[in-house]
Amino acid sequence: MASSRRVLVTGSSGLIGSETVTYFEGRGWEVHGVDNNMRRDFFGPDGDTTWNLERLLGSTRRFVHHDLDIRDRQAVLALTKTHRPDLIVHCAAQPSHDLAKDRPFDDFDVNAVGTLNLLESARHGCPDAPFVFMSTNKVYGDAPNDMPLVELETRWEYARPEDYHGVSETCRLDRCVHSLLGASKLAADVLVQEYGRYFGMPTVCLRGGCFTGPNHSGAELHGFLAYLARAIREQRPYRIYGYKGKQVRDNIHAHDVCAFIDAFYREPRSGAVYNLGGGRANSVSMLEAIARLEERIGNTLSVEYVDRHRVGDHICYISDLRKAQSDYPGWGIEYSLDRIVDELGAVGVAAHTSRRA
Ligand SMILES: NC(=O)c1ccc[n+]([C@@H]2O[C@H](COP(=O)([O-])OP(=O)(O)OC[C@H]3O[C@@H](n4cnc5c(N)ncnc54)[C@H](O)[C@@H]3O)[C@@H](O)[C@H]2O)c1
């Protein structure tokens, strides 16, 4: 029997938002998506999400799209009041730390103030609905770079055995370089925690590692694996910034993010915080990722090495998933790195072809 539950998803044409739409719609939910395609404004044609919105509209029956800017406070308040969702998944963002320095007001208005608009709308319209905020590991700034490292042939690696599982939620948040994006997301992250702790609302911050999947509008400034696959496929020159290309990222498929959101919905907590990436098993360095995707796609990438790392960039970042797994033992990573690479190599061709059609 169809469920009458309703979810409000912001950033619904983006990578995580669109996966959230299909995940919950496919389980009988009514889905209200909010997206104004600001990703195109941020990243140009590569970031245009129109293709993804059209895909969603063509493949779902209980999805309603709202072309709305989350900076529009009154519109956000009215939307939540009208639909009173059972769950809010807030994915809309300016997601690039490199871009934030060129657009500091847009970055803060979207990431921090936009989140406040949504929190207030939830407090007044649906205070009992779990509120999921897609935060980021950039809230830790470059503090994770304090962990001692060793240089291996293709990657940086933690030197101490106690760091094996990666960065936990106890990592410090201040006295480090965040980039303006890290600062605006941290402001939002603290607000989301506060609405949980102060008002007792069921809120959670999911501090993402690298999110990935075939529905990312991969742009040079955002979308690591998706853009890399695109560069290899389309023979675009690709720049590596610093750390000898051995910087490590942990990659989590959008589906596994949604499965965690579902687990939180079923058993919400107040003011919760989790690191959510692919963990050690899904960690890969740039050099390793290039080699894997080149092999999968069958092209060679033309790489330009820039001997200057991005400001605040992590050298080795692996999300410690133990807290998430201990609080939600039914949840785990379903998409291995092999599966992710395979999908990006194969499905990406279809997605990008239909995007141009
Ligand atoms: N992709 C990653 O690797 C990653 C890592 C850590 C955290 N995150 C966070 O997860 C969330 C989702 O990331 P994603 O990769 O799906 O991003 P995305 O850029 O693919 O999707 C975000 C969507 O939000 C929309 N948007 C932006 N500003 C808006 C506004 N003012 N009003 C309405 N819609 C707006 C964009 O058009 C876009 O479709 C973001 O909050 C991001 O900061 C992402």
The ligand as an SDF file (V2000), in Angstrom:
LIG
                    3D

 44 48  0  0  0  0  0  0  0  0999 V2000
   29.6620   16.2200   -3.3950 N   0  0  0  0  0  0  0  0  0  0  0  0
   30.4930   16.0780   -2.3990 C   0  0  0  0  0  0  0  0  0  0  0  0
   31.5460   15.4680   -2.5380 O   0  0  0  0  0  0  0  0  0  0  0  0
   30.1580   16.6460   -1.0420 C   0  0  0  0  0  0  0  0  0  0  0  0
   31.0350   16.4110   -0.0030 C   0  0  0  0  0  0  0  0  0  0  0  0
   30.7170   16.8850    1.2630 C   0  0  0  0  0  0  0  0  0  0  0  0
   29.5510   17.5780    1.4540 C   0  0  0  0  0  0  0  0  0  0  0  0
   28.7160   17.8230    0.4200 N   0  0  0  0  0  0  0  0  0  0  0  0
   27.4780   18.5620    0.6780 C   0  0  0  0  0  0  0  0  0  0  0  0
   26.3800   17.7610    0.3100 O   0  0  0  0  0  0  0  0  0  0  0  0
   25.3500   18.5530   -0.2500 C   0  0  0  0  0  0  0  0  0  0  0  0
   24.9570   18.0330   -1.5870 C   0  0  0  0  0  0  0  0  0  0  0  0
   26.0950   17.9920   -2.4320 O   0  0  0  0  0  0  0  0  0  0  0  0
   25.9560   17.6540   -3.9640 P   0  0  0  0  0  0  0  0  0  0  0  0
   27.2500   17.1000   -4.4100 O   0  0  0  0  0  0  0  0  0  0  0  0
   24.7000   16.8940   -4.2060 O   0  0  0  0  0  0  0  0  0  0  0  0
   25.8150   19.1300   -4.5380 O   0  0  0  0  0  0  0  0  0  0  0  0
   25.2210   19.5930   -5.9450 P   0  0  0  0  0  0  0  0  0  0  0  0
   25.8960   20.8730   -6.2710 O   0  0  0  0  0  0  0  0  0  0  0  0
   25.2560   18.4720   -6.9270 O   0  0  0  0  0  0  0  0  0  0  0  0
   23.6990   19.8690   -5.5830 O   0  0  0  0  0  0  0  0  0  0  0  0
   23.2960   21.0110   -4.8890 C   0  0  0  0  0  0  0  0  0  0  0  0
   22.0590   21.5450   -5.5820 C   0  0  0  0  0  0  0  0  0  0  0  0
   21.6100   22.6930   -4.8600 O   0  0  0  0  0  0  0  0  0  0  0  0
   21.0980   23.6260   -5.7920 C   0  0  0  0  0  0  0  0  0  0  0  0
   21.1640   24.9510   -5.1960 N   0  0  0  0  0  0  0  0  0  0  0  0
   22.2650   25.6990   -4.9500 C   0  0  0  0  0  0  0  0  0  0  0  0
   21.9310   26.8800   -4.4250 N   0  0  0  0  0  0  0  0  0  0  0  0
   20.5710   26.8830   -4.3090 C   0  0  0  0  0  0  0  0  0  0  0  0
   19.6310   27.8330   -3.8220 C   0  0  0  0  0  0  0  0  0  0  0  0
   20.0340   29.0370   -3.3750 N   0  0  0  0  0  0  0  0  0  0  0  0
   18.3300   27.5020   -3.8330 N   0  0  0  0  0  0  0  0  0  0  0  0
   17.9120   26.2980   -4.2960 C   0  0  0  0  0  0  0  0  0  0  0  0
   18.7640   25.3640   -4.7840 N   0  0  0  0  0  0  0  0  0  0  0  0
   20.0740   25.6580   -4.7890 C   0  0  0  0  0  0  0  0  0  0  0  0
   22.0090   23.4890   -7.0090 C   0  0  0  0  0  0  0  0  0  0  0  0
   21.3970   23.9480   -8.1950 O   0  0  0  0  0  0  0  0  0  0  0  0
   22.2780   21.9850   -7.0270 C   0  0  0  0  0  0  0  0  0  0  0  0
   21.3900   21.2920   -7.8780 O   0  0  0  0  0  0  0  0  0  0  0  0
   25.8840   19.9930   -0.2480 C   0  0  0  0  0  0  0  0  0  0  0  0
   25.3940   20.6320    0.8900 O   0  0  0  0  0  0  0  0  0  0  0  0
   27.3770   19.8340   -0.1410 C   0  0  0  0  0  0  0  0  0  0  0  0
   27.9750   20.9220    0.5250 O   0  0  0  0  0  0  0  0  0  0  0  0
   28.9960   17.3710   -0.8250 C   0  0  0  0  0  0  0  0  0  0  0  0
  1  2  1  0
  2  3  2  0
  2  4  1  0
  4  5  1  0
  4 44  2  0
  5  6  2  0
  6  7  1  0
  7  8  2  0
  8  9  1  0
  8 44  1  0
  9 10  1  0
  9 42  1  0
 10 11  1  0
 11 12  1  0
 11 40  1  0
 12 13  1  0
 13 14  1  0
 14 15  2  0
 14 16  1  0
 14 17  1  0
 17 18  1  0
 18 19  2  0
 18 20  1  0
 18 21  1  0
 21 22  1  0
 22 23  1  0
 23 24  1  0
 23 38  1  0
 24 25  1  0
 25 26  1  0
 25 36  1  0
 26 27  1  0
 26 35  1  0
 27 28  2  0
 28 29  1  0
 29 30  1  0
 29 35  2  0
 30 31  1  0
 30 32  2  0
 32 33  1  0
 33 34  2  0
 34 35  1  0
 36 37  1  0
 36 38  1  0
 38 39  1  0
 40 41  1  0
 40 42  1  0
 42 43  1  0
M  CHG  2   8   1  16  -1
M  END
$$$$
